[in-house]
């Protein structure tokens, strides 16, 4: 047994040496956060920007080609140099992206930035929209302006967001991203136009009418009337 012990020790030593030799390669494949690239700003489309011209029915750049040449990490920002003719939709929902429509998407990972009023004449007010990358994995971006036409004509791209250093403290609990949309004005005389006889309930987006609150007050009044009638009927029965 004593003669076997040195052989066993040698086998353990060889195994340990092999495992240690394999560690640097493994670490190289999965770098520590300290070794990850610094946070970056990526200007979408580079010098082409994020524009759509309705006269030519074309975007100002090829955004899928641009995205293919970039590497994205959590905490990076996408910088959209655009105007109020186009919007920016950020989502992780593949269906929303495929439909070029975020109108029914209420997920927390879907945000809408910018105006998107349409027009496409190229004379609209310029703006810069900064979008933080806070979701690891596949992210989708598109413009839903002109009823999704801009998206359908190529104003869209998808990226893969890697972990990198992870989110910086400033983005670990960011404020809710905007969900606002620019909607076409409702037809005159409809309930939400402020000119009709039927008013919506109080709340964001309505015309300030009584609406549901008025209906509730009417229902309460009706309930009080029925209660009074019941009391009177009961009094008559007792008196007889």
Backbone torsions as a table, in degrees:
resi	resn	phi	psi	omega
1	UNK	NA	-38.3	-179.4
2	UNK	-64.7	-32.1	179.4
3	UNK	-72.5	-25.0	-178.9
4	UNK	-78.8	-25.3	-174.1
5	UNK	-61.4	-46.4	178.0
6	UNK	-59.1	-35.7	178.4
7	UNK	-64.7	-41.0	179.4
8	UNK	-65.4	-41.9	178.8
9	UNK	-63.0	-40.5	179.2
10	UNK	-63.4	-39.6	179.6
11	UNK	-64.6	-40.5	178.4
12	UNK	-64.9	-41.4	-179.6
13	UNK	-63.3	-41.6	179.5
14	UNK	-64.7	-43.2	179.1
15	UNK	-61.5	-43.1	179.3
16	UNK	-63.6	-39.2	179.7
17	UNK	-63.9	-39.1	179.0
18	UNK	-65.3	-42.7	-179.6
19	UNK	-65.1	-42.8	-179.7
20	UNK	-65.5	-37.7	179.7
21	UNK	-64.7	-29.0	-179.1
22	UNK	-82.1	-14.0	-175.8
23	UNK	-66.1	-44.3	-178.6
24	UNK	-58.0	-38.8	178.7
25	UNK	-63.8	-40.9	179.6
26	UNK	-65.0	-42.2	179.2
27	UNK	-65.3	-35.2	179.8
28	UNK	-65.2	-33.7	-179.7
29	UNK	-72.9	-28.2	-179.6
30	UNK	-128.8	79.9	-175.6
31	UNK	-63.0	146.8	176.4
32	UNK	-66.9	161.9	-178.5
33	UNK	-58.5	-33.2	-179.7
34	UNK	-64.2	-25.5	-178.5
35	UNK	-93.4	-3.7	-178.0
36	UNK	-71.6	156.0	179.7
37	UNK	-62.3	154.4	176.3
38	UNK	-68.0	161.4	177.7
39	UNK	-63.9	144.4	-176.6
40	UNK	-133.4	157.7	167.9
41	UNK	-103.2	131.2	180.0
42	UNK	-113.4	115.1	177.1
43	UNK	-80.0	112.7	-173.9
44	UNK	-62.5	126.7	179.8
45	UNK	77.1	4.4	-178.5
46	UNK	57.1	-128.1	-177.2
47	UNK	-74.9	-11.8	-179.0
48	UNK	-74.6	-27.4	-179.5
49	UNK	73.1	-169.0	-175.4
50	UNK	-121.9	79.2	-175.2
51	UNK	-130.5	154.9	176.8
52	UNK	-135.5	133.1	179.4
53	UNK	-113.0	113.6	-176.9
54	UNK	-69.0	-22.8	-179.7
55	UNK	-68.7	-35.6	178.1
56	UNK	-102.3	-6.4	-179.5
57	UNK	55.5	44.7	-174.7
58	UNK	-144.4	155.7	175.4
59	UNK	-86.4	167.1	-179.0
60	UNK	-83.5	-8.4	-179.9
61	UNK	-158.3	171.3	175.4
62	UNK	-99.8	101.0	-170.2
63	UNK	-77.7	-29.7	176.3
64	UNK	-66.3	-42.2	177.2
65	UNK	-63.7	-41.1	178.7
66	UNK	-61.7	-46.8	-177.5
67	UNK	-63.7	-34.0	-178.8
68	UNK	-64.8	-22.2	-179.0
69	UNK	-94.7	5.4	-177.3
70	UNK	-117.3	157.4	172.3
71	UNK	-120.5	131.6	-171.9
72	UNK	-119.6	142.0	179.8
73	UNK	-132.0	156.8	173.3
74	UNK	-54.0	137.7	179.6
75	UNK	93.2	-13.5	174.8
76	UNK	-72.5	165.2	176.0
77	UNK	-122.5	141.4	168.2
78	UNK	-97.6	128.9	-179.2
79	UNK	-108.2	113.5	179.5
80	UNK	-98.7	111.3	173.3
81	UNK	-92.0	109.0	-167.5
82	UNK	-144.7	-162.3	172.7
83	UNK	-143.5	179.6	-173.5
84	UNK	-78.6	9.3	173.2
85	UNK	-79.6	-23.6	-174.7
86	UNK	-123.7	157.1	176.2
87	UNK	-115.2	173.5	174.6
88	UNK	-129.2	119.0	174.9
89	UNK	-109.0	127.7	175.0
90	UNK	-111.9	129.9	-178.4
91	UNK	-154.9	158.7	169.8
92	UNK	-109.7	7.0	-177.5
93	UNK	-91.7	110.5	-177.1
94	UNK	-64.9	-32.2	179.6
95	UNK	-68.1	-44.4	176.8
96	UNK	-57.5	-42.9	180.0
97	UNK	-65.2	-44.4	-178.3
98	UNK	-64.8	-33.3	-178.6
99	UNK	-86.0	-9.8	-174.7
100	UNK	55.0	37.9	-172.8
101	UNK	-150.7	119.4	178.9
102	UNK	-107.6	11.0	-173.4
103	UNK	-64.3	-28.3	-178.7
104	UNK	-105.4	6.2	-175.1
105	UNK	-94.8	111.1	-179.9
106	UNK	-106.8	11.7	-178.3
107	UNK	-67.1	149.7	179.8
108	UNK	-69.1	-18.6	-179.7
109	UNK	-89.4	9.0	177.6
110	UNK	-116.2	125.3	-179.3
111	UNK	-133.0	150.6	-179.3
112	UNK	-125.7	126.9	-178.1
113	UNK	-121.7	151.3	172.4
114	UNK	85.6	177.7	-174.7
115	UNK	-82.8	-65.0	-177.9
116	UNK	72.0	37.2	-178.3
117	UNK	-76.8	-10.7	-179.2
118	UNK	79.5	-178.5	-179.4
119	UNK	119.0	-58.1	170.9
120	UNK	69.9	15.6	-179.5
121	UNK	-77.0	-11.5	178.8
122	UNK	81.6	5.5	-178.2
123	UNK	-106.3	3.8	-176.9
124	UNK	-69.2	162.5	-178.8
125	UNK	-63.8	132.2	179.5
126	UNK	-73.9	153.4	178.0
127	UNK	-154.9	163.4	176.6
128	UNK	-125.7	126.2	-179.1
129	UNK	-115.8	122.7	178.9
130	UNK	-105.2	123.1	-177.5
131	UNK	-119.3	120.2	179.7
132	UNK	-79.0	142.6	176.1
133	UNK	-92.4	102.4	-174.9
134	UNK	-116.5	1.6	-179.4
135	UNK	-121.6	119.8	179.4
136	UNK	-74.4	145.4	-179.3
137	UNK	104.5	-154.3	-175.9
138	UNK	-77.3	127.4	175.1
139	UNK	-121.8	143.1	-179.1
140	UNK	-118.7	146.5	178.6
141	UNK	-137.4	139.2	176.7
142	UNK	-162.3	166.7	172.7
143	UNK	-103.3	126.4	-180.0
144	UNK	-95.5	8.1	-178.1
145	UNK	-65.5	161.8	-177.4
146	UNK	56.6	38.0	177.8
147	UNK	65.6	27.9	179.5
148	UNK	91.4	-3.8	-178.2
149	UNK	-62.2	-41.1	-179.6
150	UNK	-60.0	-43.7	177.1
151	UNK	-61.3	-45.7	-178.5
152	UNK	-63.9	-25.7	-179.5
153	UNK	-92.5	11.7	172.2
154	UNK	112.1	2.6	179.8
155	UNK	-85.7	69.6	-174.5
156	UNK	-164.4	155.7	173.7
157	UNK	-168.1	161.3	175.9
158	UNK	-126.8	151.7	-179.6
159	UNK	-136.6	162.7	173.7
160	UNK	-111.7	117.6	-178.7
161	UNK	-95.1	119.7	179.4
162	UNK	-91.4	166.7	-174.0
163	UNK	-70.6	-46.2	-178.8
164	UNK	57.4	-128.7	177.4
165	UNK	-84.0	-3.2	-173.4
166	UNK	80.4	-177.2	-178.0
167	UNK	-74.7	137.5	171.9
168	UNK	-69.9	160.9	-178.9
169	UNK	-54.3	-33.4	-177.2
170	UNK	-67.3	-19.1	-178.1
171	UNK	-112.6	2.0	-179.9
172	UNK	-68.5	-32.2	177.5
173	UNK	-134.3	66.1	-177.1
174	UNK	-72.3	157.3	174.8
175	UNK	-66.6	156.2	179.8
176	UNK	-56.7	135.3	178.4
177	UNK	-72.6	155.8	-177.9
178	UNK	-66.0	147.4	176.8
179	UNK	-122.0	6.4	-173.7
180	UNK	-67.4	149.5	177.3
181	UNK	-130.4	151.7	172.4
182	UNK	-93.6	114.2	-176.1
183	UNK	-106.3	149.5	175.0
184	UNK	-65.2	143.8	179.6
185	UNK	-63.5	142.2	-179.1
186	UNK	-69.2	154.8	178.3
187	UNK	-60.1	146.6	178.9
188	UNK	-61.3	139.6	177.8
189	UNK	90.2	-3.6	178.9
190	UNK	-84.4	171.2	-174.6
191	UNK	-62.4	-30.1	-173.9
192	UNK	-102.5	7.6	-176.8
193	UNK	-90.5	-13.1	-178.4
194	UNK	85.7	4.0	-178.5
195	UNK	-117.6	-10.8	-176.7
196	UNK	-90.0	175.7	-179.4
197	UNK	-84.5	-20.6	-179.5
198	UNK	-99.0	126.4	-176.7
199	UNK	-112.9	146.5	177.5
200	UNK	-78.0	173.4	179.0
201	UNK	-74.3	163.7	177.7
202	UNK	-62.2	144.6	178.6
203	UNK	146.3	174.9	-176.5
204	UNK	-61.5	133.1	172.7
205	UNK	92.6	-9.4	-179.0
206	UNK	-96.4	-173.5	-175.3
207	UNK	-100.6	16.1	174.2
208	UNK	81.4	11.4	-179.3
209	UNK	-75.4	174.4	-178.1
210	UNK	-69.5	-46.5	172.9
211	UNK	52.7	-124.7	-175.4
212	UNK	-61.9	-37.8	178.6
213	UNK	-62.9	-40.5	177.3
214	UNK	-62.8	-40.5	179.0
215	UNK	-63.7	-39.8	179.2
216	UNK	-64.4	-40.6	178.8
217	UNK	-64.1	-39.2	178.4
218	UNK	-63.4	-41.6	-180.0
219	UNK	-64.4	-40.5	179.8
220	UNK	-64.0	-41.7	178.8
221	UNK	-62.5	-41.4	178.8
222	UNK	-62.2	-38.4	179.3
223	UNK	-65.0	-40.2	178.1
224	UNK	-63.6	-39.4	179.4
225	UNK	-62.9	-43.5	179.6
226	UNK	-65.5	-37.6	179.0
227	UNK	-64.3	-41.7	178.5
228	UNK	-63.5	-42.0	179.4
229	UNK	-62.6	-37.1	-179.8
230	UNK	-66.2	-42.5	-180.0
231	UNK	-63.2	-41.9	179.4
232	UNK	-63.3	-43.9	179.8
233	UNK	-61.7	-41.8	179.6
234	UNK	-63.7	-39.8	-179.8
235	UNK	-64.1	-39.3	178.9
236	UNK	-64.1	-42.2	-179.8
237	UNK	-63.8	-41.5	-179.8
238	UNK	-65.3	-40.2	-177.9
239	UNK	-65.6	-31.3	-179.1
240	UNK	-84.2	NA	NA
